Amino acid sequence: MSSRVRIIAAVAVVALLATAVWLWLRRGVESTDDAQVDAYVTPVASRVGGTVLRVSVADNQQVEAGALLVEIDPRDYEVALDRARAELANAEAESLAANANVPITSTTTSNTVSAARGGVERARGAVVEAEHGLEAAKARLAVAQARKRELDATAVKDARDVERLKGLLAKDEIPQQQYDTAVAQAESSRAAADSAASQITEAEAAIRVADSRLSQARAGESQAAAELNTAHTAPEQVAITRARAASAAARVKQAAASVKQAELNLEYATVKATFKGTVSRKAVQPGQVVQPGQPMMTLIPLEQVWITANFKETQLEDMRPGQRAQVDVDAYGGRSFTGKVDSIAAATGARFSLLPPENASGNFVKVVQRVPVKIVLDNGQDPEHLLRPGMSVTPTVYTK
């Protein structure tokens, strides 16, 4: 065997050994160059509109949580807040007055009902008294009429006796004294009859007075009953007063909500950073008029970056969360960072695309799909925050 053949054989043996060693070293290792750095890219927008007075940050500036980013002219919102507070004060005053009317109306209603009931009772008593008075007057009239009839009969009898005795006196058959006594008796009877007649007149007048009083008492009873019916509707007034008080209380709550909204709008005129991060894509300048929801810049927390590696589906057989990973960054000459697998996506990248592929046409061509795998770096791997979202990296996951 010539030396040339021996050299070729030796090279071939060395190549086979090197390949075997490489395959052994690569056993349980999965790697891909379809990967990049990811982070939360949060747009910062205004919640209220207005003219920008001041922009306190520049592009690529790092800011702390709560730092002032943009200040919008607050004067319109200050005026709105003053107006809302005035409306709240007015609503509170109206509510106070409405609530004060409730006990007053309740007390007045109770007194009105009690007074009306008392008036009805008094009116009924007056009617009964007037009826008794009328009955008494009628009884006196009947007595006077009966006495007059009796006295009239006595007067007629005495007058006849006088006529009869007058003839006897002319014949001197009776003494003058007897005749004078009969005349006096007749005159007394006539006077008594006349007195009875006047008593009848008085009794008739008393009847007319009693009847008038009875009519007045009945009219008073009707009026008292009407007042009592009116008083019975007073509880409706109490309900109306309470409803007005409830409505006034609701207006107070509505005005308080308007004040709270005005305070929030005034607070929103000052845009602050909600977390620590780096400003990027600043698109706002002083004097610019912004609308609610208009993006003004983005804020990226570089302390919270991760790697999104799109592994082939054939590489996922042994891959699990928690496995060790190494990330080589192209931008820094292949500088390596260590981390671990955090999670594996629930679907392939193609399924998350804007237009997912549809393979129902029958012309299906099997294409190896890629599945996003999230890799997080170990603590303290990037203290200088060198990794930027979108940078290309080459992650290697050790599955064994």
C-alpha positions, 0 to 999 in steps of 0.5 A: 500500500502506497503512502498516499493511500495510507494518508487518505485512509487516515484522513477518512478515519479521522473524519469518521471519528470527528463526525461520530464525536460531533453527533455524540456531542449534539445528542440531546441538543436542539438549536435554531437560528429562527429566533429573536429577542422579544419584550413588551412594547407598550404604546403610550397614548393620551386619555384626554385631548388638548394642546401639548404644553411640554414633552419631558423625554427624548427618544431612547431615554430611560425613565423611572415609573411615575416619571412625567412624559407629556403635559397637556394644557389643563385649563379646560379641565380645571374649568370643568372641575370647578363647574362640576364642584359647583353643581355638586354643591347646588345638588347637595343644597337641594337635597338638604332642603328636600330632606328637611321637607319630609318630616315637616310634611309628615307632621303637617299631614298628621296634624291636618288629619287629626284636625279634620277628624276633630272637626268632623266629630264637632260638626256631628255633635253640633248636628245632634245638638241642633236636632235636639234643640229643634225637637225641644222647640217643637215640643214647646210649640205643642205645649203652647198650642195646647195651653192656648186652646185651653185658655181660649176655651176658658176665655169664651166660657168667661165671656159667656158668663159675663153676658149672662150675668149682665142681663141678670144685673140689669134685672137686679137679680144678682149683686154688682160685685158678682158681675164685676168678679165675672168681668175680671175673670173674663179679662184675666182669661183673655189676657192668659189666652193672649199670653199663650198666643205670644208663647206660640209665636216665640216657640215658632220663632225658636223652631225657625232658629233651631232649624237654621242652626240644624242646617248650618250644623249639617253644612258644617258636617259636610264641610268637615267631611270634605276636609277629612277626605282631603286630609286623607290624600295627604299621605300622597303628598308625603310620598311625593315629598320623599320621592323628591328627596330621593331624587335629590339624593340621586342628583347628588350622587350624579354630581359627585360622579361628575366631579370625580370624572372631572378630577380624573380628566385633570389628572389625565392631562399629565401623562406619566410612565406606568413602569420603568422603561426606555422611550422609543418612537416619540411622535409628539411635540410641544404645541401639537394637538392630540386626541384621546387614544392617540399614540405619542410614544412607546415604552419598553421595559428592557429589564423584562426581555425574553427570547422567542425561538421558532423551533421545528415541530420535529425538534419538540419531542423531548423539549420541556419547560425548565430545560437549560438553554444557551443563547448566542447573540449575533449583534455581539459577536456570538456572545452567549447568555444562559437561560431556560425554557419558560413555555411552548406556544399552544399553536404554530406560528403559521396559525397565529399569522394574519392569514393562516394557511388553509389546506382544505383544497386537496393540494396539500404539501406537507411543510415542517411547521415551526412552534414558538418557544419562550426562553427566559434569561437567568437573573443578572445575564444582561445588567447593561440591557444590551439586548433589544427587541428584534435582535437575531439570536441562536438559542440552543436547548439541552433536552438531555 
